[in-house]
């Protein structure tokens, strides 16, 4: 088996060339999702948020109709 060494590339994502966008993570919006269990969805989002924080990746949070759908989910773990 041949040894392979990874080489840096400008095509890799870094905090300088990417961002993560969280869209509509309000409780009422999550209720409409039926392709994944709510608990799994929350855990996936929390894991992604922790990764974004650990790597200091720029983040955009968006919501719609806060007065109707409530604030974005805020869950720390």
Backbone as XML, in Angstrom:
<?xml version="1.0"?>
<chain id="A" units="angstrom">
  <residue number="1" name="UNK">
    <atom name="N" x="0.841" y="-1.175" z="0.000"/>
    <atom name="CA" x="0.000" y="0.000" z="0.000"/>
    <atom name="C" x="0.889" y="1.241" z="0.000"/>
  </residue>
  <residue number="2" name="UNK">
    <atom name="N" x="0.516" y="2.200" z="-0.816"/>
    <atom name="CA" x="1.297" y="3.422" z="-0.963"/>
    <atom name="C" x="0.914" y="4.430" z="0.125"/>
  </residue>
  <residue number="3" name="UNK">
    <atom name="N" x="1.924" y="5.084" z="0.712"/>
    <atom name="CA" x="1.651" y="6.143" z="1.688"/>
    <atom name="C" x="1.274" y="7.418" z="0.950"/>
  </residue>
  <residue number="4" name="UNK">
    <atom name="N" x="0.213" y="8.036" z="1.405"/>
    <atom name="CA" x="-0.248" y="9.278" z="0.792"/>
    <atom name="C" x="-0.213" y="10.369" z="1.840"/>
  </residue>
  <residue number="5" name="UNK">
    <atom name="N" x="0.328" y="11.515" z="1.488"/>
    <atom name="CA" x="0.400" y="12.647" z="2.403"/>
    <atom name="C" x="-0.477" y="13.771" z="1.861"/>
  </residue>
  <residue number="6" name="UNK">
    <atom name="N" x="-1.318" y="14.313" z="2.725"/>
    <atom name="CA" x="-2.172" y="15.429" z="2.315"/>
    <atom name="C" x="-1.335" y="16.689" z="2.183"/>
  </residue>
  <residue number="7" name="UNK">
    <atom name="N" x="-1.585" y="17.425" z="1.138"/>
    <atom name="CA" x="-0.883" y="18.690" z="0.918"/>
    <atom name="C" x="-1.884" y="19.833" z="1.030"/>
  </residue>
  <residue number="8" name="UNK">
    <atom name="N" x="-1.475" y="20.955" z="1.598"/>
    <atom name="CA" x="-2.385" y="22.108" z="1.680"/>
    <atom name="C" x="-2.852" y="22.520" z="0.282"/>
  </residue>
  <residue number="9" name="UNK">
    <atom name="N" x="-4.071" y="23.014" z="0.235"/>
    <atom name="CA" x="-4.639" y="23.443" z="-1.039"/>
    <atom name="C" x="-5.472" y="24.697" z="-0.827"/>
  </residue>
  <residue number="10" name="UNK">
    <atom name="N" x="-5.484" y="25.579" z="-1.842"/>
    <atom name="CA" x="-6.320" y="26.770" z="-1.685"/>
    <atom name="C" x="-7.784" y="26.423" z="-1.909"/>
  </residue>
  <residue number="11" name="UNK">
    <atom name="N" x="-8.079" y="25.189" z="-2.264"/>
    <atom name="CA" x="-9.462" y="24.765" z="-2.457"/>
    <atom name="C" x="-10.099" y="24.289" z="-1.154"/>
  </residue>
  <residue number="12" name="UNK">
    <atom name="N" x="-9.328" y="24.164" z="-0.081"/>
    <atom name="CA" x="-9.875" y="23.755" z="1.208"/>
    <atom name="C" x="-10.607" y="24.923" z="1.854"/>
  </residue>
  <residue number="13" name="UNK">
    <atom name="N" x="-11.649" y="24.616" z="2.604"/>
    <atom name="CA" x="-12.381" y="25.662" z="3.313"/>
    <atom name="C" x="-11.603" y="26.104" z="4.542"/>
  </residue>
  <residue number="14" name="UNK">
    <atom name="N" x="-11.560" y="27.408" z="4.735"/>
    <atom name="CA" x="-10.918" y="27.996" z="5.907"/>
    <atom name="C" x="-11.842" y="29.089" z="6.434"/>
  </residue>
  <residue number="15" name="UNK">
    <atom name="N" x="-11.623" y="29.567" z="7.665"/>
    <atom name="CA" x="-12.438" y="30.675" z="8.164"/>
    <atom name="C" x="-12.321" y="31.938" z="7.305"/>
  </residue>
  <residue number="16" name="UNK">
    <atom name="N" x="-11.285" y="32.025" z="6.510"/>
    <atom name="CA" x="-11.096" y="33.196" z="5.659"/>
    <atom name="C" x="-11.869" y="33.113" z="4.345"/>
  </residue>
  <residue number="17" name="UNK">
    <atom name="N" x="-12.266" y="31.916" z="3.924"/>
    <atom name="CA" x="-12.932" y="31.806" z="2.627"/>
    <atom name="C" x="-14.298" y="31.125" z="2.683"/>
  </residue>
  <residue number="18" name="UNK">
    <atom name="N" x="-14.882" y="31.022" z="3.880"/>
    <atom name="CA" x="-16.200" y="30.399" z="3.977"/>
    <atom name="C" x="-17.003" y="31.011" z="5.120"/>
  </residue>
  <residue number="19" name="UNK">
    <atom name="N" x="-18.262" y="30.661" z="5.181"/>
    <atom name="CA" x="-19.152" y="31.060" z="6.270"/>
    <atom name="C" x="-20.245" y="30.006" z="6.374"/>
  </residue>
  <residue number="20" name="UNK">
    <atom name="N" x="-20.867" y="29.921" z="7.523"/>
    <atom name="CA" x="-21.989" y="29.002" z="7.732"/>
    <atom name="C" x="-23.229" y="29.844" z="8.000"/>
  </residue>
  <residue number="21" name="UNK">
    <atom name="N" x="-24.327" y="29.478" z="7.343"/>
    <atom name="CA" x="-25.592" y="30.194" z="7.523"/>
    <atom name="C" x="-26.604" y="29.266" z="8.175"/>
  </residue>
  <residue number="22" name="UNK">
    <atom name="N" x="-27.167" y="29.711" z="9.279"/>
    <atom name="CA" x="-28.253" y="28.991" z="9.948"/>
    <atom name="C" x="-29.540" y="29.714" z="9.562"/>
  </residue>
  <residue number="23" name="UNK">
    <atom name="N" x="-30.455" y="29.015" z="8.909"/>
    <atom name="CA" x="-31.671" y="29.645" z="8.398"/>
    <atom name="C" x="-32.895" y="29.101" z="9.135"/>
  </residue>
  <residue number="24" name="UNK">
    <atom name="N" x="-33.671" y="30.014" z="9.728"/>
    <atom name="CA" x="-34.977" y="29.694" z="10.325"/>
    <atom name="C" x="-34.948" y="28.556" z="11.344"/>
  </residue>
  <residue number="25" name="UNK">
    <atom name="N" x="-34.128" y="28.682" z="12.356"/>
    <atom name="CA" x="-34.087" y="27.673" z="13.417"/>
    <atom name="C" x="-34.971" y="28.079" z="14.591"/>
  </residue>
  <residue number="26" name="UNK">
    <atom name="N" x="-36.159" y="28.582" z="14.273"/>
    <atom name="CA" x="-37.132" y="28.925" z="15.299"/>
    <atom name="C" x="-37.968" y="27.677" z="15.582"/>
  </residue>
  <residue number="27" name="UNK">
    <atom name="N" x="-38.440" y="27.521" z="16.828"/>
    <atom name="CA" x="-39.196" y="26.310" z="17.177"/>
    <atom name="C" x="-40.359" y="26.013" z="16.224"/>
  </residue>
  <residue number="28" name="UNK">
    <atom name="N" x="-41.128" y="27.023" z="15.831"/>
    <atom name="CA" x="-42.268" y="26.787" z="14.959"/>
    <atom name="C" x="-41.844" y="26.325" z="13.572"/>
  </residue>
  <residue number="29" name="UNK">
    <atom name="N" x="-40.700" y="26.791" z="13.100"/>
    <atom name="CA" x="-40.215" y="26.376" z="11.788"/>
    <atom name="C" x="-39.720" y="24.930" z="11.836"/>
  </residue>
  <residue number="30" name="UNK">
    <atom name="N" x="-39.106" y="24.540" z="12.938"/>
    <atom name="CA" x="-38.593" y="23.181" z="13.090"/>
    <atom name="C" x="-39.738" y="22.173" z="13.134"/>
  </residue>
  <residue number="31" name="UNK">
    <atom name="N" x="-40.875" y="22.568" z="13.664"/>
    <atom name="CA" x="-42.025" y="21.658" z="13.744"/>
    <atom name="C" x="-42.482" y="21.194" z="12.362"/>
  </residue>
  <residue number="32" name="UNK">
    <atom name="N" x="-42.243" y="21.991" z="11.340"/>
    <atom name="CA" x="-42.648" y="21.619" z="9.985"/>
    <atom name="C" x="-41.719" y="20.631" z="9.308"/>
  </residue>
  <residue number="33" name="UNK">
    <atom name="N" x="-40.599" y="20.313" z="9.919"/>
    <atom name="CA" x="-39.634" y="19.380" z="9.328"/>
    <atom name="C" x="-40.055" y="17.965" z="9.678"/>
  </residue>
  <residue number="34" name="UNK">
    <atom name="N" x="-40.255" y="17.123" z="8.668"/>
    <atom name="CA" x="-40.651" y="15.749" z="8.958"/>
    <atom name="C" x="-39.705" y="14.718" z="8.346"/>
  </residue>
  <residue number="35" name="UNK">
    <atom name="N" x="-38.539" y="15.160" z="7.899"/>
    <atom name="CA" x="-37.567" y="14.241" z="7.316"/>
    <atom name="C" x="-36.510" y="13.798" z="8.321"/>
  </residue>
  <residue number="36" name="UNK">
    <atom name="N" x="-36.554" y="14.365" z="9.528"/>
    <atom name="CA" x="-35.614" y="14.007" z="10.592"/>
    <atom name="C" x="-36.308" y="14.286" z="11.926"/>
  </residue>
  <residue number="37" name="UNK">
    <atom name="N" x="-36.024" y="13.476" z="12.916"/>
    <atom name="CA" x="-36.605" y="13.703" z="14.241"/>
    <atom name="C" x="-36.120" y="15.037" z="14.801"/>
  </residue>
  <residue number="38" name="UNK">
    <atom name="N" x="-37.005" y="15.722" z="15.534"/>
    <atom name="CA" x="-36.678" y="17.045" z="16.082"/>
    <atom name="C" x="-35.432" y="16.995" z="16.950"/>
  </residue>
  <residue number="39" name="UNK">
    <atom name="N" x="-35.315" y="15.986" z="17.792"/>
    <atom name="CA" x="-34.135" y="15.859" z="18.656"/>
    <atom name="C" x="-32.849" y="15.706" z="17.866"/>
  </residue>
  <residue number="40" name="UNK">
    <atom name="N" x="-32.888" y="14.901" z="16.810"/>
    <atom name="CA" x="-31.701" y="14.726" z="15.964"/>
    <atom name="C" x="-31.346" y="16.024" z="15.252"/>
  </residue>
  <residue number="41" name="UNK">
    <atom name="N" x="-32.372" y="16.727" z="14.774"/>
    <atom name="CA" x="-32.130" y="18.006" z="14.101"/>
    <atom name="C" x="-31.458" y="18.983" z="15.056"/>
  </residue>
  <residue number="42" name="UNK">
    <atom name="N" x="-31.982" y="19.091" z="16.272"/>
    <atom name="CA" x="-31.382" y="19.993" z="17.263"/>
    <atom name="C" x="-29.947" y="19.593" z="17.575"/>
  </residue>
  <residue number="43" name="UNK">
    <atom name="N" x="-29.710" y="18.299" z="17.739"/>
    <atom name="CA" x="-28.346" y="17.834" z="18.021"/>
    <atom name="C" x="-27.406" y="18.141" z="16.856"/>
  </residue>
  <residue number="44" name="UNK">
    <atom name="N" x="-27.871" y="17.950" z="15.619"/>
    <atom name="CA" x="-27.042" y="18.249" z="14.453"/>
    <atom name="C" x="-26.701" y="19.733" z="14.383"/>
  </residue>
  <residue number="45" name="UNK">
    <atom name="N" x="-27.704" y="20.577" z="14.622"/>
    <atom name="CA" x="-27.482" y="22.022" z="14.590"/>
    <atom name="C" x="-26.536" y="22.433" z="15.715"/>
  </residue>
  <residue number="46" name="UNK">
    <atom name="N" x="-26.735" y="21.867" z="16.899"/>
    <atom name="CA" x="-25.856" y="22.193" z="18.035"/>
    <atom name="C" x="-24.421" y="21.760" z="17.740"/>
  </residue>
  <residue number="47" name="UNK">
    <atom name="N" x="-24.256" y="20.588" z="17.145"/>
    <atom name="CA" x="-22.911" y="20.118" z="16.795"/>
    <atom name="C" x="-22.254" y="21.016" z="15.773"/>
  </residue>
  <residue number="48" name="UNK">
    <atom name="N" x="-23.023" y="21.433" z="14.769"/>
    <atom name="CA" x="-22.476" y="22.345" z="13.766"/>
    <atom name="C" x="-22.113" y="23.686" z="14.400"/>
  </residue>
  <residue number="49" name="UNK">
    <atom name="N" x="-22.967" y="24.187" z="15.292"/>
    <atom name="CA" x="-22.683" y="25.467" z="15.965"/>
    <atom name="C" x="-21.413" y="25.377" z="16.809"/>
  </residue>
  <residue number="50" name="UNK">
    <atom name="N" x="-21.213" y="24.260" z="17.484"/>
    <atom name="CA" x="-19.998" y="24.084" z="18.291"/>
    <atom name="C" x="-18.756" y="24.014" z="17.400"/>
  </residue>
  <residue number="51" name="UNK">
    <atom name="N" x="-18.878" y="23.365" z="16.250"/>
    <atom name="CA" x="-17.759" y="23.281" z="15.313"/>
    <atom name="C" x="-17.413" y="24.661" z="14.762"/>
  </residue>
  <residue number="52" name="UNK">
    <atom name="N" x="-18.460" y="25.411" z="14.381"/>
    <atom name="CA" x="-18.267" y="26.769" z="13.879"/>
    <atom name="C" x="-17.552" y="27.622" z="14.927"/>
  </residue>
  <residue number="53" name="UNK">
    <atom name="N" x="-17.961" y="27.479" z="16.167"/>
    <atom name="CA" x="-17.339" y="28.240" z="17.253"/>
    <atom name="C" x="-15.890" y="27.811" z="17.474"/>
  </residue>
  <residue number="54" name="UNK">
    <atom name="N" x="-15.647" y="26.514" z="17.468"/>
    <atom name="CA" x="-14.293" y="26.004" z="17.720"/>
    <atom name="C" x="-13.297" y="26.459" z="16.656"/>
  </residue>
  <residue number="55" name="UNK">
    <atom name="N" x="-13.758" y="26.551" z="15.419"/>
    <atom name="CA" x="-12.877" y="26.949" z="14.315"/>
    <atom name="C" x="-13.000" y="28.419" z="13.957"/>
  </residue>
  <residue number="56" name="UNK">
    <atom name="N" x="-13.787" y="29.158" z="14.732"/>
    <atom name="CA" x="-13.951" y="30.600" z="14.542"/>
    <atom name="C" x="-14.378" y="30.945" z="13.113"/>
  </residue>
  <residue number="57" name="UNK">
    <atom name="N" x="-15.375" y="30.183" z="12.631"/>
    <atom name="CA" x="-15.891" y="30.378" z="11.279"/>
    <atom name="C" x="-16.970" y="31.456" z="11.314"/>
  </residue>
  <residue number="58" name="UNK">
    <atom name="N" x="-16.945" y="32.404" z="10.396"/>
    <atom name="CA" x="-17.995" y="33.429" z="10.348"/>
    <atom name="C" x="-19.372" y="32.767" z="10.210"/>
  </residue>
  <residue number="59" name="UNK">
    <atom name="N" x="-20.357" y="33.319" z="10.908"/>
    <atom name="CA" x="-21.685" y="32.714" z="10.948"/>
    <atom name="C" x="-22.752" y="33.765" z="10.691"/>
  </residue>
  <residue number="60" name="UNK">
    <atom name="N" x="-23.760" y="33.372" z="9.925"/>
    <atom name="CA" x="-24.908" y="34.224" z="9.661"/>
    <atom name="C" x="-26.139" y="33.520" z="10.207"/>
  </residue>
  <residue number="61" name="UNK">
    <atom name="N" x="-26.915" y="34.225" z="11.037"/>
    <atom name="CA" x="-28.171" y="33.688" z="11.564"/>
    <atom name="C" x="-29.314" y="34.449" z="10.925"/>
  </residue>
  <residue number="62" name="UNK">
    <atom name="N" x="-30.270" y="33.731" z="10.339"/>
    <atom name="CA" x="-31.414" y="34.406" z="9.746"/>
    <atom name="C" x="-32.702" y="33.822" z="10.308"/>
  </residue>
  <residue number="63" name="UNK">
    <atom name="N" x="-33.712" y="34.671" z="10.437"/>
    <atom name="CA" x="-35.034" y="34.235" z="10.877"/>
    <atom name="C" x="-36.076" y="35.006" z="10.083"/>
  </residue>
  <residue number="64" name="UNK">
    <atom name="N" x="-37.271" y="34.483" z="10.072"/>
    <atom name="CA" x="-38.374" y="35.213" z="9.463"/>
    <atom name="C" x="-39.470" y="35.394" z="10.493"/>
  </residue>
  <residue number="65" name="UNK">
    <atom name="N" x="-40.138" y="36.500" z="10.434"/>
    <atom name="CA" x="-41.304" y="36.734" z="11.268"/>
    <atom name="C" x="-41.130" y="36.419" z="12.731"/>
  </residue>
  <residue number="66" name="UNK">
    <atom name="N" x="-40.140" y="37.001" z="13.371"/>
    <atom name="CA" x="-39.899" y="36.717" z="14.775"/>
    <atom name="C" x="-41.143" y="36.957" z="15.623"/>
  </residue>
  <residue number="67" name="UNK">
    <atom name="N" x="-41.920" y="37.980" z="15.271"/>
    <atom name="CA" x="-43.114" y="38.277" z="16.070"/>
    <atom name="C" x="-44.141" y="37.149" z="15.974"/>
  </residue>
  <residue number="68" name="UNK">
    <atom name="N" x="-44.061" y="36.328" z="14.914"/>
    <atom name="CA" x="-45.002" y="35.216" z="14.753"/>
    <atom name="C" x="-44.397" y="33.871" z="15.144"/>
  </residue>
  <residue number="69" name="UNK">
    <atom name="N" x="-43.116" y="33.709" z="14.910"/>
    <atom name="CA" x="-42.476" y="32.413" z="15.113"/>
    <atom name="C" x="-41.586" y="32.330" z="16.336"/>
  </residue>
  <residue number="70" name="UNK">
    <atom name="N" x="-41.424" y="33.405" z="17.070"/>
    <atom name="CA" x="-40.597" y="33.389" z="18.271"/>
    <atom name="C" x="-39.119" y="33.505" z="17.943"/>
  </residue>
  <residue number="71" name="UNK">
    <atom name="N" x="-38.292" y="33.650" z="18.966"/>
    <atom name="CA" x="-36.844" y="33.791" z="18.760"/>
    <atom name="C" x="-36.221" y="32.489" z="18.281"/>
  </residue>
  <residue number="72" name="UNK">
    <atom name="N" x="-35.024" y="32.605" z="17.736"/>
    <atom name="CA" x="-34.290" y="31.396" z="17.331"/>
    <atom name="C" x="-34.034" y="30.533" z="18.555"/>
  </residue>
  <residue number="73" name="UNK">
    <atom name="N" x="-33.913" y="29.221" z="18.310"/>
    <atom name="CA" x="-33.635" y="28.296" z="19.407"/>
    <atom name="C" x="-32.304" y="28.629" z="20.024"/>
  </residue>
  <residue number="74" name="UNK">
    <atom name="N" x="-32.256" y="28.703" z="21.316"/>
    <atom name="CA" x="-30.999" y="28.958" z="22.043"/>
    <atom name="C" x="-30.822" y="27.820" z="23.032"/>
  </residue>
  <residue number="75" name="UNK">
    <atom name="N" x="-29.956" y="26.920" z="22.665"/>
    <atom name="CA" x="-29.725" y="25.768" z="23.518"/>
    <atom name="C" x="-28.233" y="25.568" z="23.652"/>
  </residue>
  <residue number="76" name="UNK">
    <atom name="N" x="-27.740" y="25.601" z="24.842"/>
    <atom name="CA" x="-26.314" y="25.387" z="25.040"/>
    <atom name="C" x="-26.117" y="23.997" z="25.577"/>
  </residue>
  <residue number="77" name="UNK">
    <atom name="N" x="-24.962" y="23.466" z="25.316"/>
    <atom name="CA" x="-24.735" y="22.095" z="25.750"/>
    <atom name="C" x="-23.396" y="21.902" z="26.322"/>
  </residue>
</chain>
